[in-house]
Amino acid sequence: MTALVATPTTVDQAHDDLTHVVCYCDPNLALCGTDVTDSDWVDEDEDTTCVVCVDLVDQPCPRCGR
């Protein structure tokens, strides 16, 4: 099972407003490998989802196999 999570904004990535997809087995790590610890959960209607996460969302999670 996956869910969307917003990327935490830091000074180094202030231009990055992407949302990422996570598996419930590790909600602090996006499917693309981005650390999304302490990020807010967002609706699935977001238009700016990470393209790497989108490519991986239909694949089994590499950590839990879901």
Helices and strands as residue ranges (DSSP letters): E 2-6, G 11-13, E 19-23, H 51-56
